[in-house]
Amino acid sequence: MDSCCVGTGHVGGYRRLILLRFCEGPCNITPHLEPFGITCTVLSVPYSRMKLSNDLLVLELKVDMMGTPTVIHPIVILDGEAGHTLVDTGFPGMEGAIEQALAEVGVSMKDIKQVIITHHDLDHIGSLPAVVEASGAPVWAPTREIPFIQGKEWPQKMPPQEKTAELLADPQTPPHIRALLAMPHVKAKVNRALQDGEVLPLAGGVRVVMTPGHTYGHMSLYLERTKTLIAVDTLGSRAGRLSQPHPAVTADWATAARSVEKLTELDVQTIVTYHGDVVHEDAGAQLRRVATEMAAQS
């Protein structure tokens, strides 16, 4: 096994995530994350589990978040004519794992013709520069998230710049937090701004659904042909049961609740969340249940 590391921290409101990477062979994690010292393992996923439909490939990358094992789900929207689309790129250094997972089903990085980033969080944009370099694909993202992805605005879930400077100057700041704060910000050029309600000409129609709350401009995607909702971080799930997002990483709960209520307007048969599981059974009813729960807490 290899020694890997990745994460965020929990300083000044900035969350900490611990990643058990999906990988094989030497790890490609930025040296700034080495103090975390997380162990790598290989998660082998049969093709039948990865391919949710003829339009959708669900990558399963094993993660340990704050001591709780879970799975993150970058998505590949399959389209033989328009080219395949990768939705989110995992943590920094995961491009090799993504490439390996794609290769197992006969897809290469060069087959990725566009990359969609749903929002600016490290576990979604981490490998974006490397994926773009390997694929040559343009990047599409929601308008409000573009300044963060391109590095023109300070990351939403980092401590403010003044607080960050204070922590770096403080000799009492723990080494792993210092390493985190000093880590270069991941950024990449965005080629296309996505708007709420537009339908992308992919896989029979992919509707953009803006679902802010987790971040300012968080976005979900709805595949119209298969009635599949890519909810990303708007929702959580476990063992087929849909759940509320984690409050600790939800920037604005009331806005997040309204976003979930908005999703209930869709005719949903399957829901894929970035953290957790794929929800098949009574997906629409489960979505309405969570919307009611969140509205009561807002």
C-alpha positions in Angstrom: 0.0 0.0 0.0 1.1 3.6 -0.6 1.0 6.5 1.8 -1.4 9.1 0.7 -2.9 12.2 2.1 -5.6 14.7 1.3 -8.1 16.8 3.2 -9.4 20.1 4.3 -9.2 21.4 7.8 -11.5 22.6 10.5 -10.1 26.0 11.3 -12.2 29.2 11.3 -15.2 27.2 9.9 -13.1 25.3 7.3 -14.1 21.6 7.4 -11.6 18.7 7.6 -12.0 15.7 5.3 -9.8 12.6 5.3 -9.5 10.6 2.2 -8.8 6.9 1.7 -7.9 7.2 -2.0 -9.0 4.9 -4.8 -5.6 4.2 -6.3 -3.0 1.7 -7.3 0.7 2.2 -7.6 2.5 5.4 -6.6 0.3 8.2 -5.3 0.3 11.5 -7.0 -0.7 13.7 -4.0 0.7 17.2 -3.7 3.6 17.4 -1.2 1.6 20.1 0.7 -0.7 17.4 1.9 1.9 14.9 3.1 1.4 15.7 6.8 -2.0 14.0 6.7 -0.4 10.6 5.9 -3.6 8.8 4.8 -3.3 5.2 3.6 -4.3 4.2 0.0 -6.3 1.2 -0.9 -7.8 -0.1 -4.2 -11.6 -0.2 -4.6 -12.4 -2.5 -7.5 -15.9 -1.8 -8.8 -17.5 -4.3 -11.3 -18.8 -2.7 -14.5 -22.4 -3.6 -13.6 -22.2 -1.4 -10.5 -20.4 1.5 -12.2 -22.7 1.8 -15.2 -26.1 3.0 -13.9 -27.6 3.3 -17.4 -26.6 3.6 -21.0 -26.3 7.4 -20.3 -24.5 7.3 -16.9 -21.3 5.9 -15.5 -20.9 6.2 -11.7 -17.4 6.1 -10.4 -17.1 4.8 -6.9 -14.1 6.2 -5.0 -13.7 5.1 -1.4 -13.4 7.8 1.2 -13.0 8.1 4.9 -14.6 11.4 6.0 -14.1 12.4 9.6 -13.7 8.8 10.6 -16.8 7.6 8.7 -16.3 5.4 5.6 -18.2 6.5 2.6 -17.9 6.7 -1.2 -17.6 9.7 -3.5 -19.2 9.6 -6.9 -17.7 11.5 -9.8 -20.0 10.9 -12.8 -19.4 10.2 -16.5 -22.3 11.2 -18.7 -22.1 8.9 -21.7 -22.8 10.2 -25.2 -21.2 8.6 -28.3 -22.0 11.6 -30.5 -21.3 14.6 -28.3 -18.5 12.9 -26.4 -18.4 11.8 -22.8 -18.6 14.3 -20.0 -16.9 14.0 -16.6 -18.8 15.6 -13.7 -16.4 16.6 -10.9 -12.8 15.4 -10.5 -12.3 14.3 -6.9 -9.5 15.4 -4.6 -6.0 16.5 -5.8 -4.0 13.6 -7.2 -7.0 11.4 -8.1 -6.6 11.8 -11.9 -4.8 8.5 -12.0 -7.6 6.7 -10.2 -10.2 8.3 -12.5 -8.2 7.3 -15.6 -7.8 3.8 -14.3 -11.6 3.5 -13.6 -12.4 4.8 -17.1 -9.9 2.4 -18.7 -11.7 -0.6 -17.0 -14.8 0.2 -19.1 -13.0 1.1 -22.3 -13.0 4.9 -21.9 -9.8 7.0 -22.0 -9.2 10.6 -20.8 -9.2 11.6 -24.5 -12.8 10.4 -24.7 -13.8 13.1 -22.2 -14.9 16.0 -24.3 -16.1 18.4 -21.5 -15.7 18.5 -17.7 -18.5 19.9 -15.6 -17.7 21.2 -12.2 -20.7 21.5 -10.0 -19.2 23.7 -7.3 -15.9 24.9 -5.8 -15.0 22.4 -3.1 -11.6 20.6 -2.9 -13.2 17.1 -3.3 -14.8 18.3 -6.6 -12.1 20.5 -8.2 -9.0 18.8 -6.8 -7.8 17.0 -9.9 -9.3 19.4 -12.4 -6.1 20.9 -13.8 -4.6 17.4 -14.3 -7.8 16.1 -15.9 -7.9 19.1 -18.3 -4.3 18.6 -19.2 -4.8 14.9 -19.9 -8.0 15.3 -21.8 -7.8 18.7 -23.4 -11.5 19.1 -22.5 -13.1 22.5 -21.8 -14.6 23.2 -18.4 -18.2 24.1 -17.8 -19.4 25.4 -14.4 -22.2 27.4 -12.8 -21.8 31.2 -13.2 -21.5 32.0 -9.5 -18.8 29.4 -8.9 -16.6 30.5 -11.8 -14.6 33.2 -9.8 -13.7 30.6 -7.2 -12.7 28.0 -9.7 -10.6 30.5 -11.6 -8.9 31.7 -8.4 -10.3 35.3 -8.6 -12.2 35.0 -5.3 -11.0 33.5 -2.1 -12.2 29.9 -1.5 -15.7 29.9 0.1 -14.8 27.4 2.9 -11.4 28.7 3.8 -10.9 31.0 6.7 -10.8 34.7 5.6 -7.5 35.9 4.2 -6.7 37.9 7.4 -7.4 34.9 9.6 -5.4 32.6 7.4 -2.4 35.0 7.6 -2.8 35.1 11.4 -2.8 31.3 11.7 0.2 30.9 9.4 2.1 33.5 11.6 1.1 31.8 14.8 3.7 29.3 16.0 1.0 27.5 18.0 -0.8 26.5 14.8 -0.6 22.7 14.4 1.7 21.6 11.6 -1.1 19.8 9.7 -3.3 22.9 9.7 -0.3 25.0 8.7 0.4 22.7 5.8 -3.3 22.9 4.8 -3.4 26.7 4.9 -0.2 27.0 2.9 -1.4 24.6 0.2 -1.7 26.3 -3.2 -5.3 26.8 -4.3 -6.5 24.6 -7.1 -7.7 26.7 -10.0 -8.5 26.3 -13.7 -9.9 28.3 -16.6 -13.7 27.9 -17.1 -14.8 27.9 -20.8 -18.5 27.9 -20.4 -20.9 29.4 -17.8 -24.0 27.3 -17.1 -27.3 28.8 -16.3 -30.3 27.5 -14.3 -32.8 25.7 -16.5 -30.7 25.3 -19.6 -30.7 21.9 -21.2 -27.3 20.6 -22.4 -27.4 18.5 -25.6 -25.9 15.5 -23.9 -27.4 12.0 -23.4 -30.9 12.9 -24.5 -30.9 16.2 -22.5 -29.2 17.2 -19.3 -31.0 19.9 -17.4 -29.0 22.4 -15.3 -30.6 22.9 -11.9 -29.1 25.5 -9.6 -29.2 24.3 -6.0 -27.3 26.8 -3.8 -26.9 26.3 -0.1 -24.0 24.0 0.1 -22.0 26.7 -1.6 -23.1 30.0 -3.2 -23.6 28.5 -6.7 -23.9 24.8 -6.2 -25.5 23.0 -9.1 -27.3 19.7 -9.7 -28.0 17.9 -13.0 -31.1 16.1 -14.2 -30.9 13.5 -17.0 -34.3 13.8 -18.7 -34.3 10.6 -20.6 -33.6 8.4 -17.6 -35.2 10.7 -14.9 -31.9 10.6 -13.0 -31.0 13.4 -10.6 -27.3 14.0 -10.0 -27.8 15.8 -6.7 -24.1 16.1 -5.9 -23.9 17.7 -2.3 -27.5 19.0 -2.2 -28.4 15.7 -0.5 -26.7 12.7 1.2 -27.5 9.0 1.2 -26.6 5.8 2.8 -27.7 2.2 1.9 -30.3 3.5 -0.5 -31.9 5.9 2.0 -31.8 9.6 1.0 -30.8 12.0 3.8 -30.3 15.7 4.5 -26.9 17.3 3.7 -24.4 17.5 6.5 -25.1 20.8 8.4 -21.3 21.4 9.1 -20.6 21.7 5.4 -23.8 23.5 4.4 -23.1 27.2 4.1 -26.7 28.4 4.2 -29.3 25.9 5.5 -32.4 27.9 4.6 -31.2 28.3 1.0 -30.2 24.6 0.9 -33.7 23.7 2.1 -35.3 25.8 -0.7 -33.0 24.0 -3.2 -34.2 20.6 -2.1 -37.8 21.8 -2.3 -37.1 22.9 -5.9 -35.8 19.4 -6.8 -39.2 17.9 -5.8 -40.7 19.5 -8.9 -38.7 17.0 -11.0 -40.0 13.6 -12.0 -37.2 11.6 -10.4 -36.6 7.8 -10.5 -33.0 7.6 -9.5 -30.8 9.9 -7.3 -27.0 9.9 -7.2 -25.4 11.8 -4.4 -21.7 12.6 -4.4 -21.2 11.2 -0.9 -22.9 8.0 0.0 -25.0 5.8 -2.3 -27.3 5.6 -5.3 -31.0 5.8 -4.4 -33.4 3.8 -6.5 -36.4 2.8 -4.3 -39.1 5.4 -4.2 -36.6 8.1 -5.0 -39.2 10.8 -5.6 -41.0 10.0 -2.3 -37.7 10.0 -0.4 -36.9 13.4 -2.0 -40.2 14.9 -0.8 -39.6 13.5 2.7 -36.2 15.1 3.0 -37.6 18.4 1.6 -40.3 18.4 4.3 -37.7 17.6 7.1 -35.4 20.4 6.0 -38.2 23.0 5.6 -39.2 22.2 9.2 -35.7 23.0 10.4 -35.3 26.2 8.4 
